[in-house]
Amino acid sequence: RDLAKGWFEFPARRAGRTVLLAWRLGEPVPAGWSERGQRAGHLRVDENGPWDDPDDVS
């Protein structure tokens, strides 16, 4: 996303789809997520489940 400002995005699975989690350097956990290709803001992680178990993702 913006490495110079400490923003990182990495893939995760939500309801069977690949989405991007957003994390900022210094934060304890990712605070937001977005659909791939979406550029307008992030949705809060704690308000928008369900998240897939990484062990169940094929």
PyMOL Python script that loads the backbone (N, CA, C, O; Angstrom):
from pymol import cmd

cmd.read_pdbstr("""\
ATOM      1  N   ARG A   1       0.840  -1.180   0.000  1.00  0.00           N
ATOM      2  CA  ARG A   1       0.000   0.000   0.000  1.00  0.00           C
ATOM      3  C   ARG A   1       0.882   1.238   0.000  1.00  0.00           C
ATOM      4  O   ARG A   1       0.965   1.920  -1.022  1.00  0.00           O
ATOM      5  N   ASP A   2       1.541   1.552   1.104  1.00  0.00           N
ATOM      6  CA  ASP A   2       2.491   2.670   1.140  1.00  0.00           C
ATOM      7  C   ASP A   2       3.600   2.318   2.121  1.00  0.00           C
ATOM      8  O   ASP A   2       3.554   2.694   3.292  1.00  0.00           O
ATOM      9  N   LEU A   3       4.581   1.604   1.632  1.00  0.00           N
ATOM     10  CA  LEU A   3       5.652   1.120   2.492  1.00  0.00           C
ATOM     11  C   LEU A   3       6.418   2.257   3.153  1.00  0.00           C
ATOM     12  O   LEU A   3       6.876   2.111   4.286  1.00  0.00           O
ATOM     13  N   ALA A   4       6.568   3.382   2.470  1.00  0.00           N
ATOM     14  CA  ALA A   4       7.296   4.517   3.032  1.00  0.00           C
ATOM     15  C   ALA A   4       6.611   5.060   4.282  1.00  0.00           C
ATOM     16  O   ALA A   4       7.275   5.596   5.169  1.00  0.00           O
ATOM     17  N   LYS A   5       5.287   4.926   4.357  1.00  0.00           N
ATOM     18  CA  LYS A   5       4.534   5.403   5.525  1.00  0.00           C
ATOM     19  C   LYS A   5       4.222   4.281   6.507  1.00  0.00           C
ATOM     20  O   LYS A   5       3.524   4.498   7.498  1.00  0.00           O
ATOM     21  N   GLY A   6       4.737   3.078   6.235  1.00  0.00           N
ATOM     22  CA  GLY A   6       4.543   1.960   7.155  1.00  0.00           C
ATOM     23  C   GLY A   6       3.251   1.194   6.975  1.00  0.00           C
ATOM     24  O   GLY A   6       2.864   0.439   7.867  1.00  0.00           O
ATOM     25  N   TRP A   7       2.556   1.366   5.831  1.00  0.00           N
ATOM     26  CA  TRP A   7       1.316   0.634   5.552  1.00  0.00           C
ATOM     27  C   TRP A   7       1.618  -0.607   4.731  1.00  0.00           C
ATOM     28  O   TRP A   7       2.357  -0.546   3.748  1.00  0.00           O
ATOM     29  N   PHE A   8       1.047  -1.727   5.134  1.00  0.00           N
ATOM     30  CA  PHE A   8       1.228  -2.991   4.428  1.00  0.00           C
ATOM     31  C   PHE A   8      -0.140  -3.629   4.204  1.00  0.00           C
ATOM     32  O   PHE A   8      -1.040  -3.489   5.032  1.00  0.00           O
ATOM     33  N   GLU A   9      -0.291  -4.322   3.094  1.00  0.00           N
ATOM     34  CA  GLU A   9      -1.488  -5.123   2.834  1.00  0.00           C
ATOM     35  C   GLU A   9      -1.042  -6.541   2.543  1.00  0.00           C
ATOM     36  O   GLU A   9      -0.038  -6.762   1.865  1.00  0.00           O
ATOM     37  N   PHE A  10      -1.799  -7.508   3.066  1.00  0.00           N
ATOM     38  CA  PHE A  10      -1.474  -8.903   2.794  1.00  0.00           C
ATOM     39  C   PHE A  10      -2.756  -9.701   2.686  1.00  0.00           C
ATOM     40  O   PHE A  10      -3.765  -9.340   3.293  1.00  0.00           O
ATOM     41  N   PRO A  11      -2.730 -10.800   1.908  1.00  0.00           N
ATOM     42  CA  PRO A  11      -3.955 -11.553   1.640  1.00  0.00           C
ATOM     43  C   PRO A  11      -4.448 -12.342   2.845  1.00  0.00           C
ATOM     44  O   PRO A  11      -3.671 -12.803   3.681  1.00  0.00           O
ATOM     45  N   ALA A  12      -5.766 -12.478   2.903  1.00  0.00           N
ATOM     46  CA  ALA A  12      -6.453 -13.300   3.904  1.00  0.00           C
ATOM     47  C   ALA A  12      -7.700 -13.851   3.223  1.00  0.00           C
ATOM     48  O   ALA A  12      -8.037 -13.450   2.109  1.00  0.00           O
ATOM     49  N   ARG A  13      -8.378 -14.766   3.896  1.00  0.00           N
ATOM     50  CA  ARG A  13      -9.601 -15.345   3.340  1.00  0.00           C
ATOM     51  C   ARG A  13     -10.784 -14.948   4.208  1.00  0.00           C
ATOM     52  O   ARG A  13     -10.739 -15.073   5.432  1.00  0.00           O
ATOM     53  N   ARG A  14     -11.841 -14.469   3.567  1.00  0.00           N
ATOM     54  CA  ARG A  14     -13.076 -14.077   4.245  1.00  0.00           C
ATOM     55  C   ARG A  14     -14.238 -14.618   3.439  1.00  0.00           C
ATOM     56  O   ARG A  14     -14.408 -14.270   2.271  1.00  0.00           O
ATOM     57  N   ALA A  15     -15.042 -15.473   4.064  1.00  0.00           N
ATOM     58  CA  ALA A  15     -16.225 -16.043   3.410  1.00  0.00           C
ATOM     59  C   ALA A  15     -15.883 -16.656   2.051  1.00  0.00           C
ATOM     60  O   ALA A  15     -16.638 -16.510   1.090  1.00  0.00           O
ATOM     61  N   GLY A  16     -14.739 -17.342   1.978  1.00  0.00           N
ATOM     62  CA  GLY A  16     -14.352 -18.023   0.757  1.00  0.00           C
ATOM     63  C   GLY A  16     -13.696 -17.157  -0.299  1.00  0.00           C
ATOM     64  O   GLY A  16     -13.361 -17.656  -1.373  1.00  0.00           O
ATOM     65  N   ARG A  17     -13.501 -15.874  -0.029  1.00  0.00           N
ATOM     66  CA  ARG A  17     -12.880 -14.960  -0.992  1.00  0.00           C
ATOM     67  C   ARG A  17     -11.536 -14.477  -0.459  1.00  0.00           C
ATOM     68  O   ARG A  17     -11.334 -14.381   0.751  1.00  0.00           O
ATOM     69  N   THR A  18     -10.627 -14.175  -1.371  1.00  0.00           N
ATOM     70  CA  THR A  18      -9.364 -13.573  -0.973  1.00  0.00           C
ATOM     71  C   THR A  18      -9.567 -12.070  -0.844  1.00  0.00           C
ATOM     72  O   THR A  18     -10.039 -11.418  -1.776  1.00  0.00           O
ATOM     73  N   VAL A  19      -9.210 -11.523   0.314  1.00  0.00           N
ATOM     74  CA  VAL A  19      -9.292 -10.086   0.578  1.00  0.00           C
ATOM     75  C   VAL A  19      -7.918  -9.631   1.068  1.00  0.00           C
ATOM     76  O   VAL A  19      -7.021 -10.453   1.257  1.00  0.00           O
ATOM     77  N   LEU A  20      -7.754  -8.334   1.272  1.00  0.00           N
ATOM     78  CA  LEU A  20      -6.491  -7.793   1.754  1.00  0.00           C
ATOM     79  C   LEU A  20      -6.668  -7.197   3.143  1.00  0.00           C
ATOM     80  O   LEU A  20      -7.535  -6.351   3.358  1.00  0.00           O
ATOM     81  N   LEU A  21      -5.842  -7.641   4.080  1.00  0.00           N
ATOM     82  CA  LEU A  21      -5.807  -7.042   5.408  1.00  0.00           C
ATOM     83  C   LEU A  21      -4.828  -5.880   5.377  1.00  0.00           C
ATOM     84  O   LEU A  21      -3.776  -5.971   4.744  1.00  0.00           O
ATOM     85  N   ALA A  22      -5.164  -4.795   6.052  1.00  0.00           N
ATOM     86  CA  ALA A  22      -4.292  -3.624   6.123  1.00  0.00           C
ATOM     87  C   ALA A  22      -3.704  -3.514   7.523  1.00  0.00           C
ATOM     88  O   ALA A  22      -4.422  -3.562   8.522  1.00  0.00           O
ATOM     89  N   TRP A  23      -2.394  -3.368   7.573  1.00  0.00           N
ATOM     90  CA  TRP A  23      -1.693  -3.254   8.847  1.00  0.00           C
ATOM     91  C   TRP A  23      -0.708  -2.110   8.741  1.00  0.00           C
ATOM     92  O   TRP A  23      -0.065  -1.926   7.707  1.00  0.00           O
ATOM     93  N   ARG A  24      -0.591  -1.345   9.806  1.00  0.00           N
ATOM     94  CA  ARG A  24       0.357  -0.235   9.848  1.00  0.00           C
ATOM     95  C   ARG A  24       1.420  -0.523  10.888  1.00  0.00           C
ATOM     96  O   ARG A  24       1.115  -0.993  11.985  1.00  0.00           O
ATOM     97  N   LEU A  25       2.654  -0.245  10.548  1.00  0.00           N
ATOM     98  CA  LEU A  25       3.775  -0.446  11.448  1.00  0.00           C
ATOM     99  C   LEU A  25       3.475   0.187  12.801  1.00  0.00           C
ATOM    100  O   LEU A  25       3.124   1.365  12.882  1.00  0.00           O
ATOM    101  N   GLY A  26       3.614  -0.601  13.861  1.00  0.00           N
ATOM    102  CA  GLY A  26       3.338  -0.122  15.209  1.00  0.00           C
ATOM    103  C   GLY A  26       1.990  -0.555  15.751  1.00  0.00           C
ATOM    104  O   GLY A  26       1.775  -0.506  16.962  1.00  0.00           O
ATOM    105  N   GLU A  27       1.070  -0.981  14.883  1.00  0.00           N
ATOM    106  CA  GLU A  27      -0.226  -1.468  15.347  1.00  0.00           C
ATOM    107  C   GLU A  27      -0.082  -2.915  15.803  1.00  0.00           C
ATOM    108  O   GLU A  27       0.681  -3.670  15.200  1.00  0.00           O
ATOM    109  N   PRO A  28      -0.800  -3.324  16.859  1.00  0.00           N
ATOM    110  CA  PRO A  28      -0.674  -4.702  17.335  1.00  0.00           C
ATOM    111  C   PRO A  28      -1.300  -5.732  16.392  1.00  0.00           C
ATOM    112  O   PRO A  28      -0.819  -6.862  16.307  1.00  0.00           O
ATOM    113  N   VAL A  29      -2.354  -5.358  15.691  1.00  0.00           N
ATOM    114  CA  VAL A  29      -3.048  -6.265  14.767  1.00  0.00           C
ATOM    115  C   VAL A  29      -3.562  -5.459  13.576  1.00  0.00           C
ATOM    116  O   VAL A  29      -3.673  -4.237  13.665  1.00  0.00           O
ATOM    117  N   PRO A  30      -3.879  -6.126  12.457  1.00  0.00           N
ATOM    118  CA  PRO A  30      -4.486  -5.412  11.331  1.00  0.00           C
ATOM    119  C   PRO A  30      -5.818  -4.791  11.758  1.00  0.00           C
ATOM    120  O   PRO A  30      -6.606  -5.420  12.465  1.00  0.00           O
ATOM    121  N   ALA A  31      -6.058  -3.577  11.332  1.00  0.00           N
ATOM    122  CA  ALA A  31      -7.269  -2.872  11.739  1.00  0.00           C
ATOM    123  C   ALA A  31      -8.338  -2.839  10.656  1.00  0.00           C
ATOM    124  O   ALA A  31      -9.497  -2.547  10.948  1.00  0.00           O
ATOM    125  N   GLY A  32      -7.970  -3.134   9.414  1.00  0.00           N
ATOM    126  CA  GLY A  32      -8.959  -3.033   8.350  1.00  0.00           C
ATOM    127  C   GLY A  32      -8.716  -4.035   7.241  1.00  0.00           C
ATOM    128  O   GLY A  32      -7.680  -4.698   7.188  1.00  0.00           O
ATOM    129  N   TRP A  33      -9.701  -4.129   6.352  1.00  0.00           N
ATOM    130  CA  TRP A  33      -9.590  -5.021   5.208  1.00  0.00           C
ATOM    131  C   TRP A  33     -10.323  -4.408   4.033  1.00  0.00           C
ATOM    132  O   TRP A  33     -11.167  -3.528   4.205  1.00  0.00           O
ATOM    133  N   SER A  34      -9.997  -4.880   2.828  1.00  0.00           N
ATOM    134  CA  SER A  34     -10.693  -4.427   1.625  1.00  0.00           C
ATOM    135  C   SER A  34     -10.702  -5.554   0.603  1.00  0.00           C
ATOM    136  O   SER A  34      -9.895  -6.482   0.669  1.00  0.00           O
ATOM    137  N   GLU A  35     -11.630  -5.455  -0.343  1.00  0.00           N
ATOM    138  CA  GLU A  35     -11.658  -6.393  -1.463  1.00  0.00           C
ATOM    139  C   GLU A  35     -10.465  -6.074  -2.360  1.00  0.00           C
ATOM    140  O   GLU A  35     -10.010  -4.931  -2.416  1.00  0.00           O
ATOM    141  N   ARG A  36      -9.967  -7.080  -3.052  1.00  0.00           N
ATOM    142  CA  ARG A  36      -8.884  -6.833  -4.001  1.00  0.00           C
ATOM    143  C   ARG A  36      -9.355  -5.846  -5.057  1.00  0.00           C
ATOM    144  O   ARG A  36     -10.464  -5.963  -5.577  1.00  0.00           O
ATOM    145  N   GLY A  37      -8.513  -4.878  -5.368  1.00  0.00           N
ATOM    146  CA  GLY A  37      -8.843  -3.884  -6.372  1.00  0.00           C
ATOM    147  C   GLY A  37      -9.607  -2.690  -5.834  1.00  0.00           C
ATOM    148  O   GLY A  37      -9.722  -1.677  -6.523  1.00  0.00           O
ATOM    149  N   GLN A  38     -10.130  -2.781  -4.626  1.00  0.00           N
ATOM    150  CA  GLN A  38     -10.860  -1.670  -4.017  1.00  0.00           C
ATOM    151  C   GLN A  38      -9.845  -0.678  -3.464  1.00  0.00           C
ATOM    152  O   GLN A  38      -8.930  -1.080  -2.744  1.00  0.00           O
ATOM    153  N   ARG A  39      -9.980   0.584  -3.777  1.00  0.00           N
ATOM    154  CA  ARG A  39      -9.029   1.575  -3.328  1.00  0.00           C
ATOM    155  C   ARG A  39      -9.623   2.593  -2.360  1.00  0.00           C
ATOM    156  O   ARG A  39      -8.888   3.414  -1.811  1.00  0.00           O
ATOM    157  N   ALA A  40     -10.889   2.561  -2.147  1.00  0.00           N
ATOM    158  CA  ALA A  40     -11.526   3.562  -1.289  1.00  0.00           C
ATOM    159  C   ALA A  40     -11.708   3.014   0.117  1.00  0.00           C
ATOM    160  O   ALA A  40     -12.694   2.330   0.392  1.00  0.00           O
ATOM    161  N   GLY A  41     -10.776   3.303   1.002  1.00  0.00           N
ATOM    162  CA  GLY A  41     -10.913   2.957   2.415  1.00  0.00           C
ATOM    163  C   GLY A  41     -10.899   1.475   2.720  1.00  0.00           C
ATOM    164  O   GLY A  41     -10.856   0.630   1.826  1.00  0.00           O
ATOM    165  N   HIS A  42     -10.936   1.186   4.000  1.00  0.00           N
ATOM    166  CA  HIS A  42     -10.956  -0.186   4.494  1.00  0.00           C
ATOM    167  C   HIS A  42     -12.116  -0.351   5.463  1.00  0.00           C
ATOM    168  O   HIS A  42     -12.516   0.602   6.131  1.00  0.00           O
ATOM    169  N   LEU A  43     -12.648  -1.551   5.535  1.00  0.00           N
ATOM    170  CA  LEU A  43     -13.675  -1.888   6.517  1.00  0.00           C
ATOM    171  C   LEU A  43     -12.979  -2.395   7.770  1.00  0.00           C
ATOM    172  O   LEU A  43     -11.924  -3.023   7.687  1.00  0.00           O
ATOM    173  N   ARG A  44     -13.560  -2.126   8.919  1.00  0.00           N
ATOM    174  CA  ARG A  44     -12.945  -2.549  10.179  1.00  0.00           C
ATOM    175  C   ARG A  44     -12.994  -4.068  10.314  1.00  0.00           C
ATOM    176  O   ARG A  44     -14.019  -4.694  10.042  1.00  0.00           O
ATOM    177  N   VAL A  45     -11.887  -4.643  10.733  1.00  0.00           N
ATOM    178  CA  VAL A  45     -11.791  -6.096  10.872  1.00  0.00           C
ATOM    179  C   VAL A  45     -12.774  -6.617  11.906  1.00  0.00           C
ATOM    180  O   VAL A  45     -13.432  -7.628  11.660  1.00  0.00           O
ATOM    181  N   ASP A  46     -12.897  -5.960  13.057  1.00  0.00           N
ATOM    182  CA  ASP A  46     -13.722  -6.497  14.137  1.00  0.00           C
ATOM    183  C   ASP A  46     -15.220  -6.394  13.875  1.00  0.00           C
ATOM    184  O   ASP A  46     -16.006  -6.948  14.643  1.00  0.00           O
ATOM    185  N   GLU A  47     -15.635  -5.714  12.830  1.00  0.00           N
ATOM    186  CA  GLU A  47     -17.060  -5.559  12.550  1.00  0.00           C
ATOM    187  C   GLU A  47     -17.524  -6.362  11.342  1.00  0.00           C
ATOM    188  O   GLU A  47     -18.712  -6.347  11.019  1.00  0.00           O
ATOM    189  N   ASN A  48     -16.633  -7.051  10.677  1.00  0.00           N
ATOM    190  CA  ASN A  48     -16.984  -7.646   9.388  1.00  0.00           C
ATOM    191  C   ASN A  48     -16.457  -9.064   9.227  1.00  0.00           C
ATOM    192  O   ASN A  48     -15.454  -9.264   8.542  1.00  0.00           O
ATOM    193  N   GLY A  49     -17.104 -10.058   9.840  1.00  0.00           N
ATOM    194  CA  GLY A  49     -16.720 -11.457   9.664  1.00  0.00           C
ATOM    195  C   GLY A  49     -17.527 -12.042   8.541  1.00  0.00           C
ATOM    196  O   GLY A  49     -18.212 -11.281   7.857  1.00  0.00           O
ATOM    197  N   PRO A  50     -17.505 -13.284   8.305  1.00  0.00           N
ATOM    198  CA  PRO A  50     -16.692 -14.298   8.975  1.00  0.00           C
ATOM    199  C   PRO A  50     -15.334 -14.464   8.290  1.00  0.00           C
ATOM    200  O   PRO A  50     -15.209 -14.298   7.076  1.00  0.00           O
ATOM    201  N   TRP A  51     -14.344 -14.788   9.078  1.00  0.00           N
ATOM    202  CA  TRP A  51     -13.001 -15.043   8.562  1.00  0.00           C
ATOM    203  C   TRP A  51     -12.789 -16.538   8.473  1.00  0.00           C
ATOM    204  O   TRP A  51     -13.193 -17.283   9.365  1.00  0.00           O
ATOM    205  N   ASP A  52     -12.159 -16.975   7.406  1.00  0.00           N
ATOM    206  CA  ASP A  52     -11.891 -18.396   7.211  1.00  0.00           C
ATOM    207  C   ASP A  52     -10.680 -18.812   8.037  1.00  0.00           C
ATOM    208  O   ASP A  52      -9.731 -18.045   8.197  1.00  0.00           O
ATOM    209  N   ASP A  53     -10.723 -20.025   8.555  1.00  0.00           N
ATOM    210  CA  ASP A  53      -9.598 -20.595   9.284  1.00  0.00           C
ATOM    211  C   ASP A  53      -8.481 -20.865   8.281  1.00  0.00           C
ATOM    212  O   ASP A  53      -8.707 -21.566   7.294  1.00  0.00           O
ATOM    213  N   PRO A  54      -7.278 -20.326   8.508  1.00  0.00           N
ATOM    214  CA  PRO A  54      -6.192 -20.537   7.544  1.00  0.00           C
ATOM    215  C   PRO A  54      -5.893 -22.010   7.286  1.00  0.00           C
ATOM    216  O   PRO A  54      -5.433 -22.359   6.199  1.00  0.00           O
ATOM    217  N   ASP A  55      -6.143 -22.881   8.260  1.00  0.00           N
ATOM    218  CA  ASP A  55      -5.890 -24.307   8.080  1.00  0.00           C
ATOM    219  C   ASP A  55      -6.911 -24.964   7.160  1.00  0.00           C
ATOM    220  O   ASP A  55      -6.661 -26.052   6.642  1.00  0.00           O
ATOM    221  N   ASP A  56      -8.069 -24.313   6.948  1.00  0.00           N
ATOM    222  CA  ASP A  56      -9.121 -24.878   6.105  1.00  0.00           C
ATOM    223  C   ASP A  56      -9.090 -24.346   4.677  1.00  0.00           C
ATOM    224  O   ASP A  56      -9.903 -24.764   3.852  1.00  0.00           O
ATOM    225  N   VAL A  57      -8.182 -23.444   4.371  1.00  0.00           N
ATOM    226  CA  VAL A  57      -8.111 -22.834   3.044  1.00  0.00           C
ATOM    227  C   VAL A  57      -7.301 -23.733   2.128  1.00  0.00           C
ATOM    228  O   VAL A  57      -6.194 -24.157   2.464  1.00  0.00           O
ATOM    229  N   SER A  58      -7.870 -24.016   0.970  1.00  0.00           N
ATOM    230  CA  SER A  58      -7.138 -24.876   0.024  1.00  0.00           C
ATOM    231  C   SER A  58      -6.438 -24.058  -1.031  1.00  0.00           C
ATOM    232  O   SER A  58      -5.775 -24.615  -1.906  1.00  0.00           O
TER     233      SER A  58
END
""", "prot")
cmd.dss("prot")
cmd.show_as("cartoon", "prot")
cmd.util.cbc("prot")
cmd.orient("prot")
